Amino acid sequence: MGKIERQRSAVNSFLGKLDISGMTPSEKSKFENMAIWVMNFGDDYSDNVLEASCGNGLLLCFIAHTNPGKQFTGIDFEEEKINQANAFKEALGLENVKFRVSDFTDLDQQFDTVLLFDTFDENVQAERDKYRFKRFDIQVEEFAADYSGYAYALAQLTAPSGKLKAVEHIDQGTELLGMLNSFNEYGMTFIDKNFGDMEYVDSASQSKVSFTAFELKKEPEPAENVFKKWAEKQLGEQMTPAKADYILFTCAGSRIEGYTAYDGFREVVFSGIFENKDDPDSFFIYRASEKGKNILRYPQHRMSEAKLTLARDEEIDKKRGLNIIEFRPGSKAEGK
């Protein structure tokens, strides 16, 4: 039996101790995959752990069941959910977890570890569809405003040097950056090495479900560092034109090489190599065409390879009959 099979067996054995007849197949699939994520990445708990917006408490009961030497608290503002959580706790005979009805404001203590599992949609009223077609920086500002109240409440619950560990649905790159900026305002630092995606196929609908896993630490950090960490994670990901341009405008320095290609008077390609103004040991390649826009970062030792690729692309565009105008060295970055 492989690792994943052993983990699924452990999760199913845990569920077998409980009455979960009220769970839908999709809810069970989500729990199983969250529990497996916890087994792989979320087991470095302190002695004082809070799950905020814990819902029915099932996942926190699983964590407490697999970490008997730690103490856990779960809070939710819905009394019905807390009643269900206490029922699960009693059925499992757990003594290291407690649940209480709370809206965050009546807690008189801070926690070394705060956990969040799929709480943003319920607690943050982000108007994603409304923001989607606004300018990139405006989207970031409005998402930051949406997250401000929730970020403040969670920061208040996190002890100095404590951590917040989360697995959340985040729809857009602008939402992620706005959320991180909001937490940073209240002294929560983004730990970029513990950032990643959690994806699984819902066993009921057979559709792919995606979450973003991230970690924050309660210590101050300059706001510009948040953007640098965010941009580093976006490079190589699927790019919207606005995101590619935003990274270019913010991070790129002078052009090194490049060209613009025209079909008559219509610009159809804008491609170039740019300095990384924050890191002299790396550079950016940016390309905008009718097919879309993208920006990638490479280490300096790959500069020769990048220049050959750029020259090859330029030759292909010449053969397409396009009029080529090359960049002058030292001119500033201009996204298209």
Phi, psi and chi 1 to 4 in degrees:
 res  aa     phi    psi   chi1   chi2   chi3   chi4
   1 MET       -  127.0 -176.4 -176.7  -68.1      -
   2 GLY   -75.3  174.9      -      -      -      -
   3 LYS   -59.9  -48.5  178.5 -179.0  177.9 -178.6
   4 ILE   -64.6  -36.2 -171.4   65.9      -      -
   5 GLU   -66.6  -39.6  -72.3   79.6   12.8      -
   6 ARG   -64.1  -39.8  -69.3 -165.1  -58.1  -87.3
   7 GLN   -66.5  -44.0  -69.9  174.6  -29.4      -
   8 ARG   -63.1  -36.6  -70.6 -160.1 -177.6  -81.0
   9 SER   -64.5  -40.7  176.7      -      -      -
  10 ALA   -65.2  -40.3      -      -      -      -
  11 VAL   -66.1  -44.6  172.6      -      -      -
  12 ASN   -66.4  -34.3  -71.7  -33.5      -      -
  13 SER   -63.5  -41.1  175.5      -      -      -
  14 PHE   -62.1  -47.6  169.4   81.0      -      -
  15 LEU   -64.8  -28.7  -69.2  176.0      -      -
  16 GLY   -64.8  -16.1      -      -      -      -
  17 LYS   -84.1   -6.4  -55.0  175.4 -172.0  -66.6
  18 LEU  -124.6  158.8  -57.9  167.5      -      -
  19 ASP   -89.3  102.9  177.5    7.9      -      -
  20 ILE  -114.5   28.2   57.2  168.4      -      -
  21 SER   -62.3  -22.1   56.4      -      -      -
  22 GLY   -83.3   -6.6      -      -      -      -
  23 MET   -80.4  137.8  -68.5 -179.3   70.7      -
  24 THR   -78.1  160.4   67.1      -      -      -
  25 PRO   -56.2  -37.9  -27.9   35.9      -      -
  26 SER   -67.7  -39.1  -70.7      -      -      -
  27 GLU   -64.5  -40.0  -71.3  171.6  -20.1      -
  28 LYS   -66.5  -42.4 -177.0  179.9  178.1 -175.5
  29 SER   -61.2  -42.7 -177.6      -      -      -
  30 LYS   -63.1  -45.4  175.4 -177.5  170.1 -177.4
  31 PHE   -60.7  -46.8  169.2   79.5      -      -
  32 GLU   -57.0  -43.7  -70.8  174.0  -15.9      -
  33 ASN   -75.7  -34.2  -74.7  -80.8      -      -
  34 MET   -64.8  -41.5  -74.5  -78.8 -169.6      -
  35 ALA   -63.7  -39.9      -      -      -      -
  36 ILE   -66.3  -39.8  -71.2  172.5      -      -
  37 TRP   -59.5  -44.7 -177.8   88.9      -      -
  38 VAL   -58.7  -42.1  164.4      -      -      -
  39 MET   -63.6  -32.2  -65.1  169.6   76.1      -
  40 ASN   -89.2  -34.8  -72.9  -34.4      -      -
  41 PHE  -129.1  -10.6  -58.4  105.8      -      -
  42 GLY  -117.5   31.9      -      -      -      -
  43 ASP  -103.3    8.0   58.0   -7.4      -      -
  44 ASP   -95.7   65.9   56.1  -26.2      -      -
  45 TYR   -87.3  151.7  -57.9  113.1      -      -
  46 SER   -80.9 -173.1   64.2      -      -      -
  47 ASP   -84.1   -5.7  -67.2  -30.7      -      -
  48 ASN  -135.7   92.5 -174.7   19.0      -      -
  49 VAL  -119.0  135.0 -177.3      -      -      -
  50 LEU  -119.2  134.4  171.1   74.5      -      -
  51 GLU  -104.7  116.9 -176.6 -175.7   -3.1      -
  52 ALA   -86.6  141.1      -      -      -      -
  53 SER    53.6   57.6  -61.5      -      -      -
  54 CYS   -77.8   -6.7   66.3      -      -      -
  55 GLY    62.6 -132.1      -      -      -      -
  56 ASN   -80.4    3.3   65.7   11.3      -      -
  57 GLY    75.8    4.0      -      -      -      -
  58 LEU   -64.0  -43.3 -174.6   59.0      -      -
  59 LEU   -68.1  -39.2 -171.6   57.3      -      -
  60 LEU   -67.5  -34.3 -170.2   59.1      -      -
  61 CYS   -62.8  -39.5  -78.3      -      -      -
  62 PHE   -63.1  -44.1  177.4   78.1      -      -
  63 ILE   -63.1  -44.3  -63.8  171.1      -      -
  64 ALA   -65.1  -37.5      -      -      -      -
  65 HIS   -63.0  -36.9  175.1   72.2      -      -
  66 THR   -92.2   -4.1   53.1      -      -      -
  67 ASN  -132.2   67.9  -66.8  -90.2      -      -
  68 PRO   -64.5  -18.2   22.8  -33.8      -      -
  69 GLY   -87.8   -0.4      -      -      -      -
  70 LYS  -110.1  159.5  -52.9  -68.1 -175.3  179.0
  71 GLN  -109.7  134.5  -64.8  -63.9  -43.5      -
  72 PHE  -128.8  145.9  -60.3   88.8      -      -
  73 THR  -129.7  135.6  -59.6      -      -      -
  74 GLY  -120.6  134.8      -      -      -      -
  75 ILE  -128.4  147.5   60.8  171.6      -      -
  76 ASP  -155.6  150.6 -160.7  -79.3      -      -
  77 PHE   -84.8   -6.1   62.3   87.5      -      -
  78 GLU   -98.6  117.8  -67.4 -170.8   35.1      -
  79 GLU   -61.7  -37.0 -174.9  174.2    0.7      -
  80 GLU   -60.8  -39.8 -177.6  178.9   -8.1      -
  81 LYS   -68.3  -40.2  -69.2 -179.5  177.6  177.9
  82 ILE   -66.0  -36.5  -67.8  -60.2      -      -
  83 ASN   -60.8  -41.5  -70.0  -20.6      -      -
  84 GLN   -66.2  -39.9  179.6   63.2   73.2      -
  85 ALA   -60.6  -43.6      -      -      -      -
  86 ASN   -66.0  -32.5  -80.0  -41.4      -      -
  87 ALA   -66.3  -42.5      -      -      -      -
  88 PHE   -62.6  -43.5  -73.7  144.5      -      -
  89 LYS   -58.4  -46.6  168.4 -170.4  170.1 -180.0
  90 GLU   -67.2  -39.3  -68.6  173.1   10.0      -
  91 ALA   -63.6  -31.5      -      -      -      -
  92 LEU   -90.4  -10.7  -66.7  162.5      -      -
  93 GLY    67.7   33.2      -      -      -      -
  94 LEU   -81.5  134.5  -64.0  172.6      -      -
  95 GLU  -114.1   -2.1  -62.9 -177.0   -5.2      -
  96 ASN  -108.5   20.5   62.1  -29.7      -      -
  97 VAL  -142.1  143.1   60.9      -      -      -
  98 LYS  -136.1  150.7   57.6 -176.0  177.8 -178.6
  99 PHE  -125.4  146.7  -64.9   97.5      -      -
 100 ARG  -152.2  151.6   58.6  177.8  -70.2 -174.5
 101 VAL   -76.7  126.0  177.7      -      -      -
 102 SER  -161.6  145.8  171.4      -      -      -
 103 ASP  -105.2   22.3   63.7   -3.3      -      -
 104 PHE    86.2  -28.8  -60.9    4.5      -      -
 105 THR   -81.6  -15.3   61.1      -      -      -
 106 ASP  -103.9   10.6   59.5  -14.0      -      -
 107 LEU   -84.9  135.5  -65.8  178.0      -      -
 108 ASP  -107.7   23.8   56.7   -0.3      -      -
 109 GLN  -145.1  163.7   68.7  177.6  111.6      -
 110 GLN  -111.8  161.5  -68.2 -176.0  -47.6      -
 111 PHE  -124.2  144.4  -63.0   83.7      -      -
 112 ASP   -73.2  -28.1  -63.8  -38.7      -      -
 113 THR  -133.8  128.7  -56.0      -      -      -
 114 VAL  -117.0  129.7  175.6      -      -      -
 115 LEU  -109.6  141.3  -54.8  176.0      -      -
 116 LEU  -132.2  130.0  -59.2  175.9      -      -
 117 PHE  -132.8  103.2  -64.2  104.6      -      -
 118 ASP    56.1   55.6 -164.7   18.0      -      -
 119 THR  -109.9  -16.9   70.5      -      -      -
 120 PHE   -63.0  -44.0  -76.8  174.8      -      -
 121 ASP   -60.6  -33.3  -74.1  -18.6      -      -
 122 GLU   -81.1  -34.1 -178.5  178.1    4.9      -
 123 ASN  -105.5  -13.2  -68.2  -75.8      -      -
 124 VAL  -122.6  119.5  179.1      -      -      -
 125 GLN   -90.8   67.4  -54.0  -56.8  -45.5      -
 126 ALA   -79.3  125.4      -      -      -      -
 127 GLU   -90.5   73.5  -59.8 -174.9   64.7      -
 128 ARG   -58.7  -46.9  -64.0 -179.5  176.6  117.3
 129 ASP   -65.1  -32.9  -68.9  -22.9      -      -
 130 LYS   -69.0  -35.4  179.3  179.5  176.3 -178.8
 131 TYR   -84.3  -20.8  -57.5  156.6      -      -
 132 ARG   -53.6  -34.9 -166.8  176.3  -61.7  -86.3
 133 PHE  -103.8   12.2  -61.2  105.5      -      -
 134 LYS   -85.6  166.6  -67.1 -171.4  176.3 -176.9
 135 ARG   -59.1  147.4 -155.9  174.1   68.3 -156.2
 136 PHE   -54.5  -50.7 -168.2   96.7      -      -
 137 ASP   -66.9  -30.6   56.1  -30.8      -      -
 138 ILE   -68.5  -40.6  -62.5  -60.1      -      -
 139 GLN   -57.4  -46.5  -70.3 -173.7   43.9      -
 140 VAL   -59.6  -45.0  172.9      -      -      -
 141 GLU   -63.2  -41.6  -69.6  174.6    2.9      -
 142 GLU   -73.2  -36.1  -64.7 -164.9  -17.7      -
 143 PHE   -64.5  -39.8  -83.5  122.1      -      -
 144 ALA   -61.1  -40.1      -      -      -      -
 145 ALA   -65.3  -39.3      -      -      -      -
 146 ASP   -61.6  -39.4  -72.8  -19.9      -      -
 147 TYR   -85.7   -8.8  -83.8   93.8      -      -
 148 SER   -57.5  -49.2 -178.7      -      -      -
 149 GLY   -64.2  -42.8      -      -      -      -
 150 TYR   -67.6  -41.4 -162.9   45.5      -      -
 151 ALA   -62.4  -41.6      -      -      -      -
 152 TYR   -61.6  -46.6  173.3   78.0      -      -
 153 ALA   -61.7  -42.1      -      -      -      -
 154 LEU   -70.6  -36.9  -68.4  166.6      -      -
 155 ALA   -63.6  -36.5      -      -      -      -
 156 GLN   -66.0  -28.8  -67.7  -62.7  106.1      -
 157 LEU   -83.3  -15.1  -68.3  174.2      -      -
 158 THR   -93.9  126.0  -51.8      -      -      -
 159 ALA   -68.8  156.3      -      -      -      -
 160 PRO   -52.8  133.0  -27.3   36.0      -      -
 161 SER    67.0    7.0  -60.8      -      -      -
 162 GLY   -77.4  173.3      -      -      -      -
 163 LYS  -123.6  149.0  -67.5 -177.7  179.1  179.9
 164 LEU  -116.1  121.9 -176.3  148.8      -      -
 165 LYS  -114.6  129.4  -59.6  166.1   72.7   71.6
 166 ALA  -139.3  147.8      -      -      -      -
 167 VAL  -129.2  108.7 -179.0      -      -      -
 168 GLU  -136.1  156.8  -66.2  -75.6   -6.3      -
 169 HIS   -85.2  115.4  171.5   64.5      -      -
 170 ILE  -126.5  118.1  -60.5  175.0      -      -
 171 ASP   -80.7  -33.2 -172.5   52.9      -      -
 172 GLN  -136.9  155.6  -59.5  160.9 -129.7      -
 173 GLY   -61.3  -35.3      -      -      -      -
 174 THR   -66.9  -34.8   47.6      -      -      -
 175 GLU   -66.8  -43.0 -178.8  176.2   -1.0      -
 176 LEU   -59.6  -47.0  175.4   63.1      -      -
 177 LEU   -66.6  -41.4 -179.1   55.0      -      -
 178 GLY   -62.1  -42.5      -      -      -      -
 179 MET   -61.9  -46.5  178.7  -88.2  -67.9      -
 180 LEU   -64.1  -39.1  -66.9  174.9      -      -
 181 ASN   -62.2  -39.4  -76.1  -16.2      -      -
 182 SER   -65.9  -45.7 -166.9      -      -      -
 183 PHE   -62.9  -38.9  -85.9  100.8      -      -
 184 ASN   -62.4  -33.1 -179.0 -101.8      -      -
 185 GLU   -59.5  -28.6 -178.5 -179.9   -6.7      -
 186 TYR  -106.1   23.6  -58.3  113.7      -      -
 187 GLY    84.9   21.6      -      -      -      -
 188 MET  -107.1  118.3  -57.7  -69.4  -71.6      -
 189 THR   -92.7  135.0  -63.5      -      -      -
 190 PHE   -76.7  121.0  176.1   39.9      -      -
 191 ILE   -94.2   96.9  -55.6  175.7      -      -
 192 ASP   -68.9  -24.4   52.1  -22.1      -      -
 193 LYS   -69.6  -19.5   68.5  176.8 -178.1  177.7
 194 ASN  -104.4   30.2  -65.5  -29.4      -      -
 195 PHE  -103.7  138.7  174.8   86.8      -      -
 196 GLY  -176.6 -176.7      -      -      -      -
 197 ASP  -108.8  145.7  -65.9  -37.6      -      -
 198 MET  -119.7  114.1 -168.0 -159.3   87.9      -
 199 GLU  -125.6  145.3  -63.3 -177.3  -18.0      -
 200 TYR  -154.5  165.8   66.6   91.5      -      -
 201 VAL  -100.6  121.6  175.4      -      -      -
 202 ASP   -61.7  121.3 -173.6  -56.1      -      -
 203 SER   -66.2  -21.1   59.4      -      -      -
 204 ALA   -85.6  -51.2      -      -      -      -
 205 SER   -93.3  -14.5   65.1      -      -      -
 206 GLN    62.8   21.7  -65.4  -59.2  -54.4      -
 207 SER   -99.8  152.9   58.8      -      -      -
 208 LYS   -79.2  134.6 -172.5  171.7   77.8  170.7
 209 VAL  -116.3  133.5 -179.2      -      -      -
 210 SER  -124.3  135.7  -62.1      -      -      -
 211 PHE  -129.7  158.9  -71.4   92.3      -      -
 212 THR  -108.8  126.5  -60.8      -      -      -
 213 ALA  -102.1  131.0      -      -      -      -
 214 PHE  -151.5  166.5   61.9   93.7      -      -
 215 GLU  -137.7  140.3 -172.1  170.4  -38.9      -
 216 LEU  -124.0  149.9  -55.0  169.8      -      -
 217 LYS  -122.1  142.2 -173.3  172.8 -177.0  179.4
 218 LYS   -80.5   84.2 -174.1   72.9  170.8  -72.0
 219 GLU  -160.7  147.4   61.0 -177.3   23.3      -
 220 PRO   -69.7  152.9   24.9  -33.6      -      -
 221 GLU  -152.2  140.0  178.3  176.6   50.0      -
 222 PRO   -57.9  140.8  -23.9   33.8      -      -
 223 ALA   -59.3  -34.7      -      -      -      -
 224 GLU   -65.1  -26.2   58.1  -92.1   22.6      -
 225 ASN   -67.3  -32.4  -71.9    0.2      -      -
 226 VAL   -62.1  -46.0  176.8      -      -      -
 227 PHE   -62.5  -42.8  175.4   79.9      -      -
 228 LYS   -60.3  -43.2  -68.8  175.8 -175.5  177.6
 229 LYS   -65.7  -42.5  -68.3  177.1 -179.9  179.6
 230 TRP   -60.9  -48.1  172.1   86.6      -      -
 231 ALA   -60.6  -40.4      -      -      -      -
 232 GLU   -59.2  -37.8 -179.8   70.4   20.4      -
 233 LYS   -75.7  -25.9  -63.7  -57.6  178.0 -177.6
 234 GLN   -79.2  -29.1  -59.3  -56.9  -56.3      -
 235 LEU   -61.8  127.1  -66.7  169.1      -      -
 236 GLY    94.0  -15.7      -      -      -      -
 237 GLU   -82.3  171.3  -59.8  -69.2  -28.9      -
 238 GLN   -61.2  128.6 -176.4  175.6   -1.4      -
 239 MET  -107.6  134.4  -76.0  -81.6  174.0      -
 240 THR   -85.7  155.9   62.8      -      -      -
 241 PRO   -56.2  -40.7  -28.2   36.3      -      -
 242 ALA   -64.8  -39.7      -      -      -      -
 243 LYS   -66.1  -43.6 -175.0 -170.8  -64.8 -175.9
 244 ALA   -61.1  -44.7      -      -      -      -
 245 ASP   -65.1  -40.2  -79.8  -13.7      -      -
 246 TYR   -62.6  -42.4 -166.7   73.3      -      -
 247 ILE   -66.2  -40.7  -66.7  175.0      -      -
 248 LEU   -61.6  -50.7 -179.8   72.9      -      -
 249 PHE   -60.6  -36.7  -70.9  139.6      -      -
 250 THR   -87.2  -35.4  -51.1      -      -      -
 251 CYS  -108.0  -25.1  -60.3      -      -      -
 252 ALA   -85.2  145.4      -      -      -      -
 253 GLY  -101.5 -133.7      -      -      -      -
 254 SER   -73.5  154.1  -62.0      -      -      -
 255 ARG   -70.1  144.8  -59.5  167.5 -179.0  163.9
 256 ILE  -103.9  -50.5  -62.3  170.2      -      -
 257 GLU  -149.5  164.3  -75.0 -169.1   19.7      -
 258 GLY   158.3 -178.1      -      -      -      -
 259 TYR  -158.4  161.3   67.4   93.5      -      -
 260 THR  -120.1  136.5  -54.2      -      -      -
 261 ALA  -115.0  134.9      -      -      -      -
 262 TYR  -119.5  142.8  -67.3   87.3      -      -
 263 ASP  -108.4   95.5 -177.5    1.8      -      -
 264 GLY    70.1 -121.7      -      -      -      -
 265 PHE   -98.8    2.5  -67.0  102.2      -      -
 266 ARG   -96.4  122.5 -175.3  168.8   61.8   93.7
 267 GLU   -74.3  127.2 -179.8 -177.6  -49.7      -
 268 VAL  -121.6  -16.6  -68.3      -      -      -
 269 VAL  -142.8  135.4  176.2      -      -      -
 270 PHE  -133.9  112.3  179.4   90.1      -      -
 271 SER  -139.5  141.2 -174.9      -      -      -
 272 GLY  -171.7  167.0      -      -      -      -
 273 ILE  -106.4  132.2  -59.1  171.5      -      -
 274 PHE  -128.1  147.3  -64.0   86.1      -      -
 275 GLU   -64.0  151.3  -65.0  175.6  -10.3      -
 276 ASN   -97.2  108.0 -176.8  -15.4      -      -
 277 LYS   -69.0  -16.0   63.5 -176.2 -179.2 -177.6
 278 ASP   -98.5   -9.8  -65.2  -42.1      -      -
 279 ASP  -150.4   98.8  178.5   13.0      -      -
 280 PRO   -66.3  -12.0   24.4  -33.5      -      -
 281 ASP   -88.2    6.4  -65.8  -34.8      -      -
 282 SER  -144.4  170.8   65.1      -      -      -
 283 PHE  -148.1  168.9   62.7   90.2      -      -
 284 PHE  -113.7  146.2  -65.2  107.1      -      -
 285 ILE  -114.7  124.2  -63.5  179.3      -      -
 286 TYR  -120.5  138.1  173.1   87.1      -      -
 287 ARG  -142.3  128.5 -178.1  176.4  176.0   85.6
 288 ALA  -123.1  127.9      -      -      -      -
 289 SER  -145.9 -175.9   70.9      -      -      -
 290 GLU   -64.6  -18.8  -65.9  170.4  -52.3      -
 291 LYS   -84.6  -12.7  -65.5 -178.7  178.8  179.7
 292 GLY   139.1 -169.1      -      -      -      -
 293 LYS  -131.7  148.5  -60.8 -178.2  179.7 -177.8
 294 ASN  -154.1  153.8 -159.7   13.4      -      -
 295 ILE  -140.0  134.6 -175.0  167.1      -      -
 296 LEU  -131.2  150.0  -62.7  170.3      -      -
 297 ARG  -109.7  137.3 -177.8 -178.8   64.4   82.7
 298 TYR  -133.5  152.7  -69.3   99.7      -      -
 299 PRO   -72.0  156.4   24.7  -32.6      -      -
 300 GLN   -58.7  -30.7  -79.9  -68.7  -15.3      -
 301 HIS   -67.5   -9.1   69.0   80.1      -      -
 302 ARG  -101.5   13.3  -63.9 -171.9   64.3 -178.9
 303 MET   -61.4  -44.7  178.2   64.2   76.7      -
 304 SER   -60.1  -42.8  -63.3      -      -      -
 305 GLU   -61.3  -41.7  176.4 -173.3  -15.2      -
 306 ALA   -65.0  -41.3      -      -      -      -
 307 LYS   -65.6  -38.2  -70.4 -177.9  176.5 -179.3
 308 LEU   -64.1  -41.3  -73.0  173.5      -      -
 309 THR   -63.4  -42.8  -60.0      -      -      -
 310 LEU   -62.5  -42.7 -172.0   69.5      -      -
 311 ALA   -64.5  -38.0      -      -      -      -
 312 ARG   -65.1  -43.1 -177.4 -166.0   62.7 -161.4
 313 ASP   -63.5  -39.3  -69.9  -15.4      -      -
 314 GLU   -64.2  -41.0 -178.5  177.3  -15.8      -
 315 GLU   -64.0  -39.8 -171.9   62.1   29.6      -
 316 ILE   -62.8  -42.7  -69.5  171.9      -      -
 317 ASP   -67.5  -32.2  -73.2  -28.7      -      -
 318 LYS   -64.0  -42.7  -74.9 -180.0 -179.7  177.4
 319 LYS   -66.7  -22.2  -69.9  179.7  178.7  178.7
 320 ARG   -76.2   -3.7  -67.1  168.8   58.0 -160.2
 321 GLY    86.8   15.2      -      -      -      -
 322 LEU   -83.7  148.7  -59.3  177.4      -      -
 323 ASN   -84.9  124.1 -178.9   34.5      -      -
 324 ILE  -104.6  131.0  -56.4  -64.6      -      -
 325 ILE  -122.0  120.0  -62.5  178.7      -      -
 326 GLU   -83.7  153.0  -64.5 -175.7   -9.8      -
 327 PHE   -69.0  149.0  -69.9  159.6      -      -
 328 ARG   -90.4  131.4  -66.3 -168.9  -58.0  -88.5
 329 PRO   -55.8  137.8  -24.3   34.2      -      -
 330 GLY    91.8   -7.2      -      -      -      -
 331 SER   -72.7  157.2   56.8      -      -      -
 332 LYS   -82.6  160.7  -64.2  -61.4  -69.1 -179.5
 333 ALA   -67.6  134.4      -      -      -      -
 334 GLU  -137.2  106.6  -61.8  175.6   25.3      -
 335 GLY   -70.3  151.9      -      -      -      -
 336 LYS  -121.9      -  -63.3  -67.2  180.0 -178.7
